[in-house]
Amino acid sequence: DIQMTQSPSSLSASVGDRVTITCRASQTISRDLNWYQQKPGKAPNLLISAASTLQSGVPSRFSGSGSGTDFTLTISSLQPEDFATYYCQQTFSPLVTFGGGTKVEIK
Amino acid sequence: QVQLVESGGGVVQPGRSLRLSCGASGFTFSDYGMHWVRQAPGKGLEWVAVIWYDGSNIYYVDSVKGRFTISRDNSKNTLYLQMNSLRAEDTAVYYCAKDGAFGGGDGMDVWGQGTTVTVSS
């Protein structure tokens, strides 16, 4: 199975900060990488698919990049509603796997 | 609007069975792959299983293989997860999710609200 490693596992940041989360795959996955946001008690929400395609309705401060094994989710200017947990997910293999998550907390 | 609604969760003893259902509306259910994803209390997301739009391909995470069965009834716009030989480690919120493609190779763009399964004696 393809292992997905996210870093950091948590971070503290202030409103307006630029935040970067990384995700590394245990083998090449081309650009078959998606990013989700999850708030407490809620279902995850798809932010970005295919490494860099922003989903409809997702603010443009979110962006994704990368290919192969290394990927990045960037929030250009953190807003109060962005405090949440973020997960990467690979769909290169039919055995889908998620990263362990990155919790973004208020500093 | 596009919606997924899970049902069937509850408290069950170890070794027993439970069947989850997920009703879909607002989109052409038979065109899309469907997933089950679970989240144990305080833990991250774990993908459980996927079924292609027509049921022709099915895949499971190793930890549920041989115990869980994913299926779908396109005439009823419903996804199922039959869970047998349940273990304490199966305790989680179970989400159904729609794939963006006919198989399982796209992002999960619609999620249900989740149904809680607790395995305990």
Interface residues (C-beta under 8 A of the other chain):
Chain A: D1 D32 N34 Y36 Q38 A43 P44 N45 L46 I48 S49 A50 Q55 T85 Y87 Q89 T91 P94 L95 V96 T97 F98 G99 G100 G101
Chain B: H35 V37 G44 L45 E46 W47 V50 N57 Y59 V61 D62 Y95 G100 G103 G104 G105 D106 G107 M108 D109 W111 G112 Q113 G114
